[in-house]
């Protein structure tokens, strides 16, 4: 049973890495495309902020899967080192989530007045 759980933990870790890499690659491509729009004078700073938020979501999703993997590892091999790694991962994820949510709220507040002005 421990061997099966160890494999499951490794698979979850690989998926989390894939999610983070996918989000980073997607964000990089969108960022480069938006930067090339500078030459056509159609660059959008709002799009850059949106890209940042999207990459943050992928990062958070990947970190949540890493937490799941770390929890399984900690259950299989409980040690203070594993608990420290788990605590650090949870702290990083919570901090990123907090600041990302603050930024999303900030963007939403700025978009609401702009949309109201556009409707007038």
Buried (B, 14 or more C-beta within 10 A) or exposed (E): EEEEEBEEBEEBBEBBEEBBEEBBEBBEEBBEEBEEEEEEEEEEEEBBBBBBBBBBBBBBBBBBBBBBBBBBBBEBEEEEEBEEBBEEBBEBBEEBBEEBEEBBEEBEEEEEEEEEEEEE
